[in-house]
């Protein structure tokens, strides 16, 4: 009898082990489905309740985003435009300003200037330079009302104690435009007559004749060239050259 070794026992079979794995898988899938269902339901509830909160704006929000009331155009007050005065000539404007408030001596006209001159000893000459347009009409030596108003202010200054010891010289100056009339054959006569008219006005205001002098220089001392290099007239320069100059020269004791 041959030995074939111990007989192997028949072990129980494992043919149904896959059922346990399948059951575990189904359980996990069921749990996953339940969790997914709960999360989806919560999100759906939040999305449905959110519009309800936004649909109830506060009173401040309503006031902030409410449209502004419409204002009729006719009810808006529009300012009336200021009336524009017609343009006036320089002489008319000067006369009107002088009639309202006579200016001080140092601000008679925009073109007026006061310039002291000096010599080797001390300050002796003060110059008051004024355009003649406010004093005389073109080609005339008759003082205008505006010119008289200006000279009244000048007279008050000349009669002050500050200028008591000054000699007063009135100079007449013209431009280079020739003049030939019965009264004024040339600019020499016109400039001298204008200086004399101012001197006579000062005499009428009580300034002593011993303090007064009159001189006419025609166009021999221009402030600016009357014409350009080609000989064309320069109106602005000519207006500056037509002027009345009042020189106050302080006298030395030996000259008095």
C-alpha positions, 0 to 999 in steps of 0.5 A, a space after each residue: 500500500 503506497 503512501 500518498 501523504 495526508 489527505 487534504 481537507 476540503 476547506 470551506 469555499 469563498 465563492 460568496 465574498 463579493 457580496 460583502 464588497 458589493 453591499 459596502 459599495 451600495 451603502 457608501 453610494 447611498 450615504 453619498 447620495 443622501 449627503 448630496 441631496 441635503 446639500 442641494 436642498 440647502 442651496 436651493 432654499 438659500 437661493 429662494 430666500 435671497 430675493 425676498 430680502 433684496 425685494 424689501 429696500 429700506 426707506 434710505 435706499 428708496 430716498 437715495 435712488 428715487 428720481 429727482 422731481 422735474 422742475 418746469 423750465 418756466 419756473 427757473 429764474 434767469 438773471 437779466 443781462 446787465 445793460 451795456 452802455 454805448 462806447 464813449 470817446 476818451 474825452 467824454 469818459 474823462 469828462 464824465 468821471 471828473 464831473 462825478 468826483 474830481 481826482 487828486 492832483 497826482 491821479 488826474 489822468 492815466 497819462 499824467 505823471 509827476 517826476 522830480 528832477 534834481 540838480 547838483 544841490 537838491 531837489 528843485 523841480 517837480 513836473 506835472 505832465 497832463 494830456 491836453 485832450 481833457 483841457 482843450 478841443 482840437 485846434 482850440 485854446 479855450 479851457 473845457 469844463 473838465 479841464 477847469 475841474 482838473 485845474 481847480 484840484 491843481 490850484 489847491 495844491 499849488 496854494 498849499 504851504 508846501 509849494 509856497 516857495 515854488 515858481 510855476 511855469 506852464 508849458 504848452 506842447 503840440 504834435 507835429 501836425 501843422 495848423 493854419 487858422 486866423 487865430 493860430 497860424 502855426 503850432 507855436 501860437 497854439 501852444 503858447 495860447 494854451 499855456 496862457 489860458 492855464 496861467 489866466 485860470 491860476 490868476 483867477 484863482 488868486 495865485 500871484 502873477 509873480 509866481 507864474 510863467 507861460 511858455 509855448 514849445 510847439 512840437 520841439 520837445 516831443 515825449 515820443 516820435 511823432 512818425 515812424 522811419 517811413 514818415 507815417 504818423 503814429 497817433 498814439 505818440 502824437 496824443 502823448 505829445 499834445 500835453 500841458 506841463 506844469 513845472 514847479 521850481 523851488 526858488 533859492 533864498 537869493 532868488 526870492 
